[in-house]
């Protein structure tokens, strides 16, 4: 994962496509997945060092995919 992964609930859409992500929140599900697989992004690590991100505040029991493969399979079967 590179850079940011905006939360689909906070992105402004036009005609079903993302139109503006500038004020979108980062996707908590993406953060949780990256923490579960022990592969935090560079931005997560930097933000943690700057005191802007605290992994302890994530709900690790939330219903989030356990892997990117699991997420991909679920998206394919939609």
Secondary structure, DSSP 8 states (H G I E B T S, - for coil): --S--B-TTTSEEETTEEEE-TT--B-HHHHHHHHHTT---HHHHHHHHTTS--GGGS-TTSS--SSHHHHHHHHHT-
